[in-house]
């Protein structure tokens, strides 16, 4: 009977310490994983060179000038109305939406499509 009473008192203590040891092991493994991640060199930061575009006015999407811009049906046979944008270096684009914001976007588009896509 004494052994049974001792077992009843000792067993919960062993369970609690076993659980605590398991938690400590999990915490230690997490610290080691974080240390491994911290030691891995990160990718080089990407540079972003902004382009300052200035809006030059509306034209047809194919570059045709129209005196009807602002009226219904203007440029309907020329791809619709778009905007002409100029950069400080003299680059000009015609875009229905806003032009690319960084030089890196322009470089990727030129490599992929051979032109600036807006």
C-alpha positions in Angstrom: 0.0 0.0 0.0 2.9 2.3 0.7 4.4 1.6 -2.7 1.1 2.3 -4.3 0.9 5.7 -2.5 4.5 6.5 -3.4 3.8 5.6 -7.0 0.7 7.9 -7.0 2.8 10.8 -5.7 6.0 10.2 -7.8 4.3 9.4 -11.2 2.7 12.9 -11.7 6.0 14.5 -10.8 7.8 12.3 -13.4 5.2 13.2 -16.0 5.5 16.9 -15.3 9.3 16.9 -15.5 9.2 14.8 -18.6 6.8 17.3 -20.3 9.0 20.2 -19.1 12.1 18.4 -20.5 10.3 18.0 -23.8 9.4 21.6 -23.9 13.0 22.6 -23.2 14.2 20.3 -26.0 11.7 21.9 -28.4 12.9 25.4 -27.3 16.6 24.4 -27.8 15.9 22.9 -31.2 14.1 26.2 -32.2 17.0 28.3 -31.0 19.4 26.1 -33.0 17.2 26.4 -36.1 17.1 30.2 -35.7 20.9 30.2 -35.3 21.3 28.2 -38.6 19.0 30.6 -40.4 20.8 33.6 -39.1 24.2 32.2 -40.3 22.9 31.7 -43.9 23.9 34.8 -45.9 20.8 36.6 -47.3 20.4 37.6 -50.9 22.0 40.8 -52.0 19.5 43.7 -51.5 17.8 44.7 -54.7 18.5 48.2 -56.0 15.7 50.3 -57.3 16.5 53.2 -59.5 13.3 55.3 -59.9 12.5 56.9 -63.2 10.8 60.3 -63.1 8.3 60.3 -66.0 6.5 63.4 -67.1 3.1 63.3 -68.8 3.2 64.9 -72.2 -0.4 64.6 -73.2 -2.9 62.2 -74.8 -2.4 60.5 -78.2 -3.8 57.4 -79.8 -2.2 54.1 -78.6 -0.4 53.6 -82.0 1.1 57.1 -81.7 -1.3 58.8 -84.1 -2.2 62.4 -83.2 -6.0 63.0 -83.0 -7.8 66.3 -82.4 -10.8 64.3 -81.2 -9.3 63.1 -78.0 -11.7 63.7 -75.2 -14.7 62.8 -77.4 -16.4 59.4 -77.7 -14.9 57.2 -80.3 -11.6 59.1 -80.4 -8.8 56.8 -81.6 -11.2 53.9 -81.9 -9.3 52.5 -85.0 -5.9 53.3 -83.5 -6.0 51.2 -80.3 -7.8 53.7 -78.1 -6.5 56.7 -76.2 -3.1 56.5 -74.4 -0.7 58.9 -72.7 2.7 60.0 -74.0 5.3 59.9 -71.2 8.9 61.2 -71.3 11.8 60.4 -69.0 14.6 62.7 -68.1 17.0 60.8 -70.3 14.8 61.4 -73.4 13.1 58.0 -73.4 9.5 58.4 -74.6 6.7 55.8 -74.3 3.1 55.6 -75.1 1.1 53.8 -72.4 -2.6 53.3 -71.6 -1.6 52.9 -68.0 1.3 54.4 -66.1 4.8 53.6 -67.3 7.3 51.4 -65.4 8.5 53.1 -62.2 12.1 51.7 -62.0 15.0 51.2 -64.4 15.1 47.6 -63.3 11.5 47.1 -64.5 12.4 48.6 -67.9 15.5 46.4 -68.2 13.5 43.3 -67.5 10.8 44.3 -70.0 13.4 45.1 -72.7 15.1 41.7 -72.1 11.8 39.8 -72.2 9.8 41.7 -74.8 12.3 43.9 -76.6 10.2 47.0 -75.7 8.7 48.8 -72.8 5.3 47.3 -71.8 2.8 49.5 -70.0 
